[in-house]
């Protein structure tokens, strides 16, 4: 029995390593070194996702993009937002009134003299943007997200 369990653990480890990601087996968290992130992401993607930067308003690929599908984390492909929850907030960033439940984490952010709520991917902890309480119904929320933090899966 011990050999069977050892083999299962070894297979899981080999599969996760062969995909170029270390994964914490309890949370499925993607764990990469800073060097690995720099090789996988463009300089702008790295700045936003790993250093909590932001892209300039009205410059992002997905600001005025309204195809049917799912927006996923650029860092780890975790599904984050469905296209049917996207709307034009006029802010210059892609906006959604809700996220895919359980796939984002909200963190209090008091940087730059502001009181905001940061939104990060719950799998790779990449910075996505912020969530505000001035959005449309049914939630009243506005997930204001950097395009560079996202990839799109659907009918592009």
GUROMAR-902306 format. One record per residue: residue number from 1; residue in one letter; x, y, z of N, C-alpha, C in turn. Coordinates in nm, 3 decimals. Layout:
BEGIN
<resi=NUM	resn=a	nu=X	nv=Y	nw=Z	cau=X	cav=Y	caw=Z	cu=X	cv=Y	cw=Z>
...
***
This chain:
BEGIN
<resi=1	resn=x	nu=0.083	nv=-0.120	nw=0.000	cau=0.000	cav=0.000	caw=0.000	cu=0.087	cv=0.126	cw=0.000>
<resi=2	resn=x	nu=0.196	nv=0.127	nw=0.081	cau=0.285	cav=0.242	caw=0.084	cu=0.347	cv=0.267	cw=-0.053>
<resi=3	resn=x	nu=0.383	nv=0.161	nw=-0.123	cau=0.443	cav=0.174	caw=-0.256	cu=0.342	cv=0.235	cw=-0.353>
<resi=4	resn=x	nu=0.216	nv=0.194	nw=-0.343	cau=0.112	cav=0.248	caw=-0.430	cu=0.095	cv=0.399	cw=-0.408>
<resi=5	resn=x	nu=0.087	nv=0.442	nw=-0.284	cau=0.073	cav=0.584	caw=-0.252	cu=0.196	cv=0.660	cw=-0.300>
<resi=6	resn=x	nu=0.315	nv=0.605	nw=-0.278	cau=0.437	cav=0.670	caw=-0.323	cu=0.434	cv=0.688	cw=-0.475>
<resi=7	resn=x	nu=0.392	nv=0.585	nw=-0.548	cau=0.385	cav=0.593	caw=-0.694	cu=0.287	cv=0.700	cw=-0.740>
<resi=8	resn=x	nu=0.173	nv=0.711	nw=-0.675	cau=0.075	cav=0.813	caw=-0.710	cu=0.133	cv=0.952	cw=-0.688>
<resi=9	resn=x	nu=0.198	nv=0.974	nw=-0.574	cau=0.260	cav=1.104	caw=-0.545	cu=0.370	cv=1.133	cw=-0.647>
<resi=10	resn=x	nu=0.451	nv=1.035	nw=-0.681	cau=0.559	cav=1.053	caw=-0.777	cu=0.504	cv=1.089	cw=-0.915>
<resi=11	resn=x	nu=0.396	nv=1.024	nw=-0.957	cau=0.335	cav=1.055	caw=-1.087	cu=0.282	cv=1.197	cw=-1.087>
<resi=12	resn=x	nu=0.213	nv=1.237	nw=-0.980	cau=0.162	cav=1.374	caw=-0.971	cu=0.275	cv=1.475	cw=-0.980>
<resi=13	resn=x	nu=0.384	nv=1.448	nw=-0.911	cau=0.499	cav=1.538	caw=-0.913	cu=0.558	cv=1.548	cw=-1.054>
<resi=14	resn=x	nu=0.575	nv=1.435	nw=-1.119	cau=0.633	cav=1.435	caw=-1.254	cu=0.544	cv=1.507	cw=-1.354>
<resi=15	resn=x	nu=0.414	nv=1.487	nw=-1.345	cau=0.321	cav=1.554	caw=-1.437	cu=0.325	cv=1.704	cw=-1.415>
<resi=16	resn=x	nu=0.322	nv=1.747	nw=-1.290	cau=0.323	cav=1.891	caw=-1.264	cu=0.455	cv=1.954	cw=-1.307>
<resi=17	resn=x	nu=0.565	nv=1.886	nw=-1.288	cau=0.694	cav=1.941	caw=-1.330	cu=0.708	cv=1.941	cw=-1.482>
<resi=18	resn=x	nu=0.652	nv=1.840	nw=-1.547	cau=0.664	cav=1.833	caw=-1.692	cu=0.584	cv=1.943	cw=-1.760>
<resi=19	resn=x	nu=0.488	nv=2.001	nw=-1.691	cau=0.411	cav=2.110	caw=-1.748	cu=0.476	cv=2.244	cw=-1.719>
<resi=20	resn=x	nu=0.595	nv=2.245	nw=-1.662	cau=0.669	cav=2.368	caw=-1.639	cu=0.618	cv=2.449	cw=-1.520>
<resi=21	resn=x	nu=0.537	nv=2.387	nw=-1.436	cau=0.483	cav=2.458	caw=-1.321	cu=0.500	cv=2.372	cw=-1.198>
<resi=22	resn=x	nu=0.534	nv=2.437	nw=-1.089	cau=0.526	cav=2.369	caw=-0.961	cu=0.389	cv=2.400	cw=-0.906>
<resi=23	resn=x	nu=0.318	nv=2.301	nw=-0.858	cau=0.184	cav=2.321	caw=-0.808	cu=0.176	cv=2.268	cw=-0.666>
<resi=24	resn=x	nu=0.125	nv=2.352	nw=-0.578	cau=0.098	cav=2.310	caw=-0.441	cu=-0.024	cv=2.219	cw=-0.447>
<resi=25	resn=x	nu=-0.010	nv=2.093	nw=-0.407	cau=-0.117	cav=1.995	caw=-0.426	cu=-0.243	cv=2.026	cw=-0.346>
<resi=26	resn=x	nu=-0.235	nv=2.107	nw=-0.243	cau=-0.355	cav=2.135	caw=-0.165	cu=-0.434	cv=2.253	cw=-0.221>
<resi=27	resn=x	nu=-0.368	nv=2.353	nw=-0.278	cau=-0.438	cav=2.471	caw=-0.327	cu=-0.432	cv=2.486	cw=-0.478>
<resi=28	resn=x	nu=-0.354	nv=2.401	nw=-0.544	cau=-0.330	cav=2.412	caw=-0.688	cu=-0.267	cv=2.546	cw=-0.723>
<resi=29	resn=x	nu=-0.198	nv=2.606	nw=-0.629	cau=-0.132	cav=2.734	caw=-0.652	cu=-0.011	cv=2.714	cw=-0.742>
<resi=30	resn=x	nu=0.001	nv=2.801	nw=-0.842	cau=0.116	cav=2.798	caw=-0.931	cu=0.229	cv=2.875	cw=-0.863>
<resi=31	resn=x	nu=0.343	nv=2.809	nw=-0.848	cau=0.458	cav=2.870	caw=-0.780	cu=0.574	cv=2.875	cw=-0.878>
<resi=32	resn=x	nu=0.621	nv=2.997	nw=-0.907	cau=0.735	cav=3.015	caw=-0.998	cu=0.831	cv=3.116	cw=-0.937>
<resi=33	resn=x	nu=0.955	nv=3.104	nw=-0.973	cau=1.053	cav=3.202	caw=-0.929	cu=1.037	cv=3.330	cw=-1.011>
<resi=34	resn=x	nu=1.093	nv=3.437	nw=-0.962	cau=1.092	cav=3.564	caw=-1.034	cu=1.156	cv=3.548	cw=-1.172>
<resi=35	resn=x	nu=1.263	nv=3.474	nw=-1.178	cau=1.333	cav=3.450	caw=-1.305	cu=1.242	cv=3.376	cw=-1.404>
<resi=36	resn=x	nu=1.169	nv=3.276	nw=-1.354	cau=1.077	cav=3.202	caw=-1.442	cu=0.966	cv=3.293	cw=-1.495>
<resi=37	resn=x	nu=0.909	nv=3.377	nw=-1.407	cau=0.804	cav=3.470	caw=-1.452	cu=0.859	cv=3.564	cw=-1.560>
<resi=38	resn=x	nu=0.982	nv=3.612	nw=-1.543	cau=1.040	cav=3.704	caw=-1.641	cu=1.059	cv=3.639	cw=-1.777>
<resi=39	resn=x	nu=1.083	nv=3.508	nw=-1.781	cau=1.100	cav=3.440	caw=-1.909	cu=0.964	cv=3.409	cw=-1.973>
<resi=40	resn=x	nu=0.860	nv=3.394	nw=-1.893	cau=0.728	cav=3.358	caw=-1.945	cu=0.644	cv=3.478	cw=-1.987>
<resi=41	resn=x	nu=0.669	nv=3.594	nw=-1.928	cau=0.585	cav=3.712	caw=-1.950	cu=0.662	cv=3.821	cw=-2.023>
<resi=42	resn=x	nu=0.592	nv=3.902	nw=-2.099	cau=0.654	cav=4.019	caw=-2.160	cu=0.688	cv=4.118	cw=-2.049>
<resi=43	resn=x	nu=0.772	nv=4.218	nw=-2.075	cau=0.804	cav=4.316	caw=-1.971	cu=0.678	cv=4.386	cw=-1.915>
<resi=44	resn=x	nu=0.583	nv=4.420	nw=-2.001	cau=0.460	cav=4.486	caw=-1.954	cu=0.375	cv=4.390	cw=-1.871>
<resi=45	resn=x	nu=0.362	nv=4.265	nw=-1.915	cau=0.286	cav=4.165	caw=-1.839	cu=0.351	cv=4.142	cw=-1.703>
<resi=46	resn=x	nu=0.482	nv=4.132	nw=-1.701	cau=0.554	cav=4.113	caw=-1.574	cu=0.530	cv=4.232	cw=-1.480>
<resi=47	resn=x	nu=0.540	nv=4.353	nw=-1.534	cau=0.519	cav=4.475	caw=-1.455	cu=0.381	cv=4.476	cw=-1.390>
<resi=48	resn=x	nu=0.279	nv=4.440	nw=-1.465	cau=0.143	cav=4.443	caw=-1.410	cu=0.117	cv=4.322	cw=-1.320>
<resi=49	resn=x	nu=0.138	nv=4.202	nw=-1.372	cau=0.102	cav=4.081	caw=-1.297	cu=0.189	cv=4.058	cw=-1.173>
<resi=50	resn=x	nu=0.318	nv=4.084	nw=-1.182	cau=0.408	cav=4.049	caw=-1.072	cu=0.448	cv=4.168	cw=-0.986>
<resi=51	resn=x	nu=0.444	nv=4.291	nw=-1.043	cau=0.487	cav=4.409	caw=-0.967	cu=0.371	cv=4.503	cw=-0.933>
<resi=52	resn=x	nu=0.248	nv=4.459	nw=-0.961	cau=0.127	cav=4.535	caw=-0.928	cu=0.118	cv=4.668	cw=-1.000>
<resi=53	resn=x	nu=0.167	nv=4.670	nw=-1.124	cau=0.158	cav=4.790	caw=-1.205	cu=0.021	cv=4.802	cw=-1.269>
<resi=54	resn=x	nu=0.007	nv=4.899	nw=-1.357	cau=-0.117	cav=4.915	caw=-1.433	cu=-0.084	cv=4.964	cw=-1.573>
<resi=55	resn=x	nu=-0.167	nv=4.927	nw=-1.668	cau=-0.151	cav=4.978	caw=-1.803	cu=-0.225	cv=5.111	cw=-1.813>
<resi=56	resn=x	nu=-0.189	nv=5.192	nw=-1.910	cau=-0.258	cav=5.320	caw=-1.928	cu=-0.402	cv=5.298	cw=-1.971>
<resi=57	resn=x	nu=-0.491	nv=5.382	nw=-1.923	cau=-0.632	cav=5.374	caw=-1.959	cu=-0.650	cv=5.385	cw=-2.110>
<resi=58	resn=x	nu=-0.748	nv=5.314	nw=-2.161	cau=-0.789	cav=5.315	caw=-2.302	cu=-0.685	cv=5.257	cw=-2.398>
<resi=59	resn=x	nu=-0.584	nv=5.186	nw=-2.347	cau=-0.481	cav=5.128	caw=-2.434	cu=-0.488	cv=4.976	cw=-2.442>
<resi=60	resn=x	nu=-0.563	nv=4.913	nw=-2.354	cau=-0.564	cav=4.768	caw=-2.346	cu=-0.643	cv=4.699	cw=-2.456>
<resi=61	resn=x	nu=-0.598	nv=4.585	nw=-2.495	cau=-0.658	cav=4.504	caw=-2.602	cu=-0.805	cv=4.472	cw=-2.575>
<resi=62	resn=x	nu=-0.842	nv=4.449	nw=-2.450	cau=-0.977	cav=4.404	caw=-2.419	cu=-1.072	cv=4.514	cw=-2.371>
<resi=63	resn=x	nu=-1.029	nv=4.640	nw=-2.373	cau=-1.116	cav=4.748	caw=-2.328	cu=-1.246	cv=4.754	cw=-2.409>
<resi=64	resn=x	nu=-1.237	nv=4.752	nw=-2.540	cau=-1.355	cav=4.759	caw=-2.628	cu=-1.376	cv=4.626	cw=-2.702>
<resi=65	resn=x	nu=-1.349	nv=4.518	nw=-2.638	cau=-1.356	cav=4.384	caw=-2.696	cu=-1.478	cv=4.313	cw=-2.639>
<resi=66	resn=x	nu=-1.568	nv=4.265	nw=-2.725	cau=-1.693	cav=4.206	caw=-2.677	cu=-1.728	cv=4.075	cw=-2.745>
<resi=67	resn=x	nu=-1.631	nv=3.986	nw=-2.758	cau=-1.657	cav=3.854	caw=-2.814	cu=-1.707	cv=3.761	cw=-2.703>
<resi=68	resn=x	nu=-1.768	nv=3.649	nw=-2.746	cau=-1.822	cav=3.552	caw=-2.651	cu=-1.714	cv=3.454	cw=-2.608>
<resi=69	resn=x	nu=-1.696	nv=3.439	nw=-2.476	cau=-1.596	cav=3.346	caw=-2.425	cu=-1.560	cv=3.375	cw=-2.281>
<resi=70	resn=x	nu=-1.439	nv=3.337	nw=-2.245	cau=-1.391	cav=3.348	caw=-2.107	cu=-1.256	cv=3.419	cw=-2.105>
<resi=71	resn=x	nu=-1.242	nv=3.511	nw=-2.012	cau=-1.115	cav=3.580	caw=-1.990	cu=-1.041	cv=3.502	cw=-1.882>
<resi=72	resn=x	nu=-0.915	nv=3.466	nw=-1.912	cau=-0.836	cav=3.385	caw=-1.822	cu=-0.710	cv=3.462	cw=-1.780>
<resi=73	resn=x	nu=-0.650	nv=3.420	nw=-1.671	cau=-0.527	cav=3.482	caw=-1.623	cu=-0.415	cv=3.459	cw=-1.723>
<resi=74	resn=x	nu=-0.346	nv=3.565	nw=-1.759	cau=-0.234	cav=3.557	caw=-1.853	cu=-0.118	cv=3.477	cw=-1.793>
<resi=75	resn=x	nu=-0.107	nv=3.477	nw=-1.661	cau=0.003	cav=3.407	caw=-1.596	cu=-0.015	cv=3.257	cw=-1.585>
<resi=76	resn=x	nu=-0.142	nv=3.211	nw=-1.566	cau=-0.161	cav=3.068	caw=-1.540	cu=-0.284	cv=3.007	cw=-1.606>
<resi=77	resn=x	nu=-0.358	nv=3.085	nw=-1.685	cau=-0.476	cav=3.038	caw=-1.758	cu=-0.595	cv=3.003	cw=-1.668>
<resi=78	resn=x	nu=-0.597	nv=3.052	nw=-1.546	cau=-0.710	cav=3.032	caw=-1.456	cu=-0.829	cv=3.112	cw=-1.508>
<resi=79	resn=x	nu=-0.947	nv=3.051	nw=-1.530	cau=-1.063	cav=3.125	caw=-1.577	cu=-1.108	cv=3.228	cw=-1.473>
<resi=80	resn=x	nu=-1.125	nv=3.354	nw=-1.517	cau=-1.154	cav=3.463	caw=-1.423	cu=-1.288	cv=3.531	cw=-1.445>
<resi=81	resn=x	nu=-1.321	nv=3.562	nw=-1.571	cau=-1.442	cav=3.639	caw=-1.602	cu=-1.509	cv=3.583	cw=-1.727>
<resi=82	resn=x	nu=-1.641	nv=3.579	nw=-1.726	cau=-1.720	cav=3.538	caw=-1.842	cu=-1.757	cv=3.662	cw=-1.923>
<resi=83	resn=x	nu=-1.761	nv=3.649	nw=-2.054	cau=-1.789	cav=3.763	caw=-2.141	cu=-1.926	cv=3.825	cw=-2.113>
<resi=84	resn=x	nu=-2.024	nv=3.746	nw=-2.071	cau=-2.157	cav=3.801	caw=-2.046	cu=-2.161	cv=3.894	cw=-1.924>
<resi=85	resn=x	nu=-2.054	nv=3.898	nw=-1.844	cau=-2.050	cav=3.989	caw=-1.729	cu=-1.969	cv=4.115	cw=-1.758>
<resi=86	resn=x	nu=-1.919	nv=4.128	nw=-1.881	cau=-1.838	cav=4.243	caw=-1.920	cu=-1.928	cv=4.358	cw=-1.963>
<resi=87	resn=x	nu=-1.888	nv=4.479	nw=-1.931	cau=-1.964	cav=4.597	caw=-1.973	cu=-1.868	cv=4.715	cw=-1.990>
<resi=88	resn=x	nu=-1.914	nv=4.820	nw=-2.058	cau=-1.832	cav=4.939	caw=-2.081	cu=-1.856	cv=5.036	cw=-1.966>
<resi=89	resn=x	nu=-1.759	nv=5.045	nw=-1.877	cau=-1.771	cav=5.134	caw=-1.761	cu=-1.727	cv=5.276	cw=-1.794>
<resi=90	resn=x	nu=-1.661	nv=5.294	nw=-1.908	cau=-1.608	cav=5.425	caw=-1.945	cu=-1.478	cv=5.458	cw=-1.874>
<resi=91	resn=x	nu=-1.424	nv=5.364	nw=-1.796	cau=-1.303	cav=5.388	caw=-1.718	cu=-1.175	cv=5.374	cw=-1.800>
<resi=92	resn=x	nu=-1.183	nv=5.305	nw=-1.914	cau=-1.064	cav=5.282	caw=-1.996	cu=-1.000	cv=5.147	cw=-1.974>
<resi=93	resn=x	nu=-1.058	nv=5.067	nw=-1.886	cau=-1.011	cav=4.931	caw=-1.861	cu=-1.128	cv=4.835	cw=-1.877>
<resi=94	resn=x	nu=-1.103	nv=4.710	nw=-1.915	cau=-1.212	cav=4.613	caw=-1.920	cu=-1.278	cv=4.603	cw=-1.782>
<resi=95	resn=x	nu=-1.410	nv=4.601	nw=-1.783	cau=-1.484	cav=4.597	caw=-1.656	cu=-1.587	cv=4.485	cw=-1.658>
<resi=96	resn=x	nu=-1.603	nv=4.423	nw=-1.543	cau=-1.695	cav=4.311	caw=-1.526	cu=-1.773	cv=4.334	cw=-1.397>
<resi=97	resn=x	nu=-1.899	nv=4.292	nw=-1.394	cau=-1.976	cav=4.312	caw=-1.271	cu=-1.968	cv=4.194	cw=-1.176>
<resi=98	resn=x	nu=-1.904	nv=4.085	nw=-1.220	cau=-1.877	cav=3.973	caw=-1.130	cu=-1.762	cv=3.891	cw=-1.187>
<resi=99	resn=x	nu=-1.704	nv=3.807	nw=-1.103	cau=-1.595	cav=3.719	caw=-1.145	cu=-1.644	cv=3.575	cw=-1.139>
<resi=100	resn=x	nu=-1.563	nv=3.484	nw=-1.188	cau=-1.594	cav=3.342	caw=-1.173	cu=-1.565	cv=3.306	cw=-1.027>
<resi=101	resn=x	nu=-1.667	nv=3.264	nw=-0.958	cau=-1.660	cav=3.242	caw=-0.813	cu=-1.544	cv=3.152	cw=-0.774>
<resi=102	resn=x	nu=-1.466	nv=3.199	nw=-0.677	cau=-1.355	cav=3.122	caw=-0.622	cu=-1.224	cv=3.135	cw=-0.698>
<resi=103	resn=x	nu=-1.223	nv=3.207	nw=-0.812	cau=-1.101	cav=3.214	caw=-0.892	cu=-1.023	cv=3.343	cw=-0.877>
<resi=104	resn=x	nu=-1.077	nv=3.439	nw=-0.803	cau=-1.002	cav=3.561	caw=-0.772	cu=-1.001	cv=3.581	cw=-0.622>
<resi=105	resn=x	nu=-0.903	nv=3.654	nw=-0.580	cau=-0.888	cav=3.686	caw=-0.438	cu=-0.890	cv=3.838	cw=-0.426>
<resi=106	resn=x	nu=-0.956	nv=3.888	nw=-0.323	cau=-0.962	cav=4.032	caw=-0.300	cu=-0.879	cv=4.067	cw=-0.177>
<resi=107	resn=x	nu=-0.793	nv=4.169	nw=-0.193	cau=-0.698	cav=4.207	caw=-0.088	cu=-0.707	cv=4.358	cw=-0.065>
<resi=108	resn=x	nu=-0.717	nv=4.398	nw=0.061	cau=-0.718	cav=4.541	caw=0.093	cu=-0.589	cv=4.606	cw=0.044>
<resi=109	resn=x	nu=-0.602	nv=4.719	nw=-0.026	cau=-0.487	cav=4.789	caw=-0.084	cu=-0.492	cv=4.936	cw=-0.043>
<resi=110	resn=x	nu=-0.400	nv=4.977	nw=0.042	cau=-0.394	cav=5.115	caw=0.088	cu=-0.273	cv=5.189	cw=0.029>
<resi=111	resn=x	nu=-0.222	nv=5.141	nw=-0.084	cau=-0.107	cav=5.204	caw=-0.148	cu=-0.147	cv=5.334	cw=-0.216>
<resi=112	resn=x	nu=-0.049	nv=5.419	nw=-0.242	cau=-0.067	cav=5.545	caw=-0.316	cu=-0.168	cv=5.638	cw=-0.249>
<resi=113	resn=x	nu=-0.183	nv=5.627	nw=-0.118	cau=-0.274	cav=5.714	caw=-0.045	cu=-0.422	cv=5.688	cw=-0.072>
<resi=114	resn=x	nu=-0.454	nv=5.572	nw=-0.126	cau=-0.592	cav=5.538	caw=-0.157	cu=-0.635	cv=5.415	cw=-0.079>
<resi=115	resn=x	nu=-0.765	nv=5.402	nw=-0.060	cau=-0.823	cav=5.285	caw=0.005	cu=-0.900	cv=5.208	cw=-0.103>
<resi=116	resn=x	nu=-0.839	nv=5.099	nw=-0.153	cau=-0.899	cav=5.021	caw=-0.261	cu=-0.895	cv=4.873	cw=-0.227>
<resi=117	resn=x	nu=-0.958	nv=4.792	nw=-0.313	cau=-0.953	cav=4.647	caw=-0.299	cu=-0.888	cv=4.591	cw=-0.425>
<resi=118	resn=x	nu=-0.770	nv=4.533	nw=-0.406	cau=-0.695	cav=4.473	caw=-0.517	cu=-0.756	cv=4.338	cw=-0.552>
<resi=119	resn=x	nu=-0.753	nv=4.303	nw=-0.680	cau=-0.799	cav=4.173	caw=-0.728	cu=-0.678	cv=4.099	cw=-0.783>
<resi=120	resn=x	nu=-0.656	nv=3.976	nw=-0.732	cau=-0.547	cav=3.891	caw=-0.780	cu=-0.602	cv=3.755	cw=-0.819>
<resi=121	resn=x	nu=-0.533	nv=3.688	nw=-0.909	cau=-0.566	cav=3.551	caw=-0.945	cu=-0.539	cv=3.462	cw=-0.824>
<resi=122	resn=x	nu=-0.635	nv=3.378	nw=-0.789	cau=-0.614	cav=3.295	caw=-0.670	cu=-0.516	cv=3.180	cw=-0.694>
<resi=123	resn=x	nu=-0.481	nv=3.153	nw=-0.820	cau=-0.389	cav=3.043	caw=-0.849	cu=-0.243	cv=3.089	cw=-0.853>
<resi=124	resn=x	nu=-0.213	nv=3.199	nw=-0.924	cau=-0.072	cav=3.242	caw=-0.936	cu=-0.044	cv=3.372	cw=-0.861>
<resi=125	resn=x	nu=-0.147	nv=3.430	nw=-0.800	cau=-0.137	cav=3.554	caw=-0.722	cu=-0.097	cv=3.674	cw=-0.808>
<resi=126	resn=x	nu=-0.121	nv=3.664	nw=-0.939	cau=-0.093	cav=3.775	caw=-1.029	cu=-0.191	cv=3.889	cw=-1.008>
<resi=127	resn=x	nu=-0.140	nv=4.011	nw=-1.011	cau=-0.223	cav=4.131	caw=-0.996	cu=-0.308	cv=4.148	cw=-1.122>
<resi=128	resn=x	nu=-0.438	nv=4.166	nw=-1.102	cau=-0.530	cav=4.184	caw=-1.214	cu=-0.579	cv=4.328	cw=-1.224>
<resi=129	resn=x	nu=-0.608	nv=4.387	nw=-1.111	cau=-0.664	cav=4.522	caw=-1.108	cu=-0.727	cv=4.548	cw=-0.972>
<resi=130	resn=x	nu=-0.843	nv=4.618	nw=-0.973	cau=-0.913	cav=4.650	caw=-0.848	cu=-1.062	cv=4.633	cw=-0.867>
<resi=131	resn=x	nu=-1.134	nv=4.617	nw=-0.758	cau=-1.280	cav=4.609	caw=-0.763	cu=-1.337	cv=4.727	cw=-0.684>
<resi=132	resn=x	nu=-1.440	nv=4.789	nw=-0.743	cau=-1.504	cav=4.907	caw=-0.684	cu=-1.654	cv=4.881	cw=-0.669>
<resi=133	resn=x	nu=-1.718	nv=4.960	nw=-0.588	cau=-1.861	cav=4.941	caw=-0.559	cu=-1.950	cv=5.037	cw=-0.638>
<resi=134	resn=x	nu=-1.905	nv=5.080	nw=-0.755	cau=-1.983	cav=5.171	caw=-0.838	cu=-2.028	cv=5.107	cw=-0.970>
<resi=135	resn=x	nu=-2.044	nv=4.976	nw=-0.969	cau=-2.082	cav=4.904	caw=-1.090	cu=-2.232	cv=4.887	cw=-1.104>
<resi=136	resn=x	nu=-2.273	nv=4.822	nw=-1.213	cau=-2.416	cav=4.803	caw=-1.239	cu=-2.475	cv=4.688	cw=-1.157>
<resi=137	resn=x	nu=-2.605	nv=4.682	nw=-1.157	cau=-2.674	cav=4.569	caw=-1.096	cu=-2.656	cv=4.449	cw=-1.189>
<resi=138	resn=x	nu=-2.657	nv=4.328	nw=-1.143	cau=-2.714	cav=4.289	caw=-1.015	cu=-2.618	cv=4.294	cw=-0.897>
<resi=139	resn=x	nu=-2.488	nv=4.320	nw=-0.917	cau=-2.394	cav=4.314	caw=-0.805	cu=-2.354	cv=4.451	cw=-0.751>
<resi=140	resn=x	nu=-2.360	nv=4.551	nw=-0.835	cau=-2.312	cav=4.684	caw=-0.796	cu=-2.160	cv=4.694	cw=-0.794>
<resi=141	resn=x	nu=-2.093	nv=4.592	nw=-0.848	cau=-1.946	cav=4.589	caw=-0.847	cu=-1.890	cv=4.622	cw=-0.985>
<resi=142	resn=x	nu=-1.769	nv=4.678	nw=-0.985	cau=-1.694	cav=4.703	caw=-1.108	cu=-1.554	cv=4.645	cw=-1.090>
<resi=143	resn=x	nu=-1.532	nv=4.529	nw=-1.148	cau=-1.397	cav=4.471	caw=-1.151	cu=-1.324	cv=4.540	cw=-1.265>
<resi=144	resn=x	nu=-1.232	nv=4.627	nw=-1.231	cau=-1.157	cav=4.709	caw=-1.326	cu=-1.023	cv=4.640	cw=-1.347>
<resi=145	resn=x	nu=-1.004	nv=4.576	nw=-1.464	cau=-0.897	cav=4.480	caw=-1.484	cu=-0.805	cv=4.524	cw=-1.597>
<resi=146	resn=x	nu=-0.676	nv=4.505	nw=-1.580	cau=-0.577	cav=4.534	caw=-1.683	cu=-0.586	cv=4.429	cw=-1.795>
<resi=147	resn=x	nu=-0.600	nv=4.474	nw=-1.919	cau=-0.603	cav=4.381	caw=-2.033	cu=-0.479	cv=4.293	cw=-2.037>
<resi=148	resn=x	nu=-0.365	nv=4.350	nw=-2.004	cau=-0.239	cav=4.277	caw=-2.011	cu=-0.234	cv=4.160	cw=-1.912>
<resi=149	resn=x	nu=-0.322	nv=4.159	nw=-1.814	cau=-0.330	cav=4.050	caw=-1.717	cu=-0.413	cv=3.934	cw=-1.769>
<resi=150	resn=x	nu=-0.476	nv=3.953	nw=-1.884	cau=-0.572	cav=3.855	caw=-1.934	cu=-0.532	cv=3.794	cw=-2.068>
<resi=151	resn=x	nu=-0.587	nv=3.677	nw=-2.094	cau=-0.592	cav=3.615	caw=-2.225	cu=-0.740	cv=3.583	cw=-2.248>
<resi=152	resn=x	nu=-0.776	nv=3.559	nw=-2.373	cau=-0.916	cav=3.531	caw=-2.405	cu=-0.930	cv=3.394	cw=-2.468>
<resi=153	resn=x	nu=-1.027	nv=3.319	nw=-2.420	cau=-1.059	cav=3.188	caw=-2.478	cu=-1.201	cv=3.193	cw=-2.528>
<resi=154	resn=x	nu=-1.219	nv=3.180	nw=-2.657	cau=-1.352	cav=3.184	caw=-2.714	cu=-1.346	cv=3.210	cw=-2.862>
<resi=155	resn=x	nu=-1.450	nv=3.273	nw=-2.911	cau=-1.462	cav=3.301	caw=-3.054	cu=-1.405	cv=3.438	cw=-3.083>
<resi=156	resn=x	nu=-1.274	nv=3.444	nw=-3.102	cau=-1.206	cav=3.573	caw=-3.122	cu=-1.214	cv=3.620	cw=-3.265>
***
